[in-house]
């Protein structure tokens, strides 16, 4: 496309074409002065020509004097003429919008707290920008706007040097609602009574939804891949979820940290004994020995008695003769808390 020159003309000895008025052929003589609709211009004077949209040409000389003429109106005392084709520019300027952190749809643009738009116009000036009822005076060809507040409409007015006007009006749909997030810990973490129990470190599965589109997830300010991938997290870490418009949800991860080791449970003749390391029982009384954990649960438990071999718990047994006996017990829960103790049994008849 041939670019329109801003119509700066020298009227002496012209031929060819220039962007001034609609495809009309007018005459310009070769004398030292030109007479256009009664106005006399020196041949050395620059003449700026444009249209006011009513089939009239606006001419302004270098001194600033303006004349309004009809298309093709020329006067001359010399019969030696050259032809000059003068063209009208009635094409309105083109306004373009370049959006950042926004969602462009067929009839509206969805904006959020980090949405920006760069407004530009070709071969013209931006005259006015209106956001809702707020009018911005923005002389120039470009303007950048940040939408840190909700807005429902954007209007732009532009005008070129020939008086052609363009106006664009966009419908805006503000979305300043933060994403919704939920998360669960994976085994060996467990949930009891609405409370998660886990070690200091755990694997987390994140679920996040948003009205428009999800953006990024940051763990302690570091971007992470979270879709179909559990996140390795620590209790107290900060999780930050951002949608495509810049809305942010921040949550500090918290759960009940299981730092307690398992405990020994001894039941004699179906009666649970108080937690201690010393027990008094009778010959042939049925003893049930095991360990338990109030947090994430027992992972392994073993005992070693007279055989001096580690054997699995739980264990039911009887002492068949009186005396003093020792049994060593070890137990570890799902997150590594460990119990190691020696139980002493005094057996009576």
Helices and strands as residue ranges (DSSP letters): E 8-10, E 16-19, E 24-29, E 33-36, E 39-42, E 46-51, E 56-60, E 66-70, E 81-87, E 95-100, E 103-104, E 109-111, E 115-121, E 125-131, E 134-136, E 142-147, E 153-159, E 165-174, E 180-185, E 190-192, E 195-198, E 201-209, E 214-219, E 222-223, E 231-234, E 238-243, E 248-252, E 256-257, E 263-268, E 271-272, E 278-282, E 287-292, E 298-304, E 310-312, E 315-317, E 323-333, E 338-348
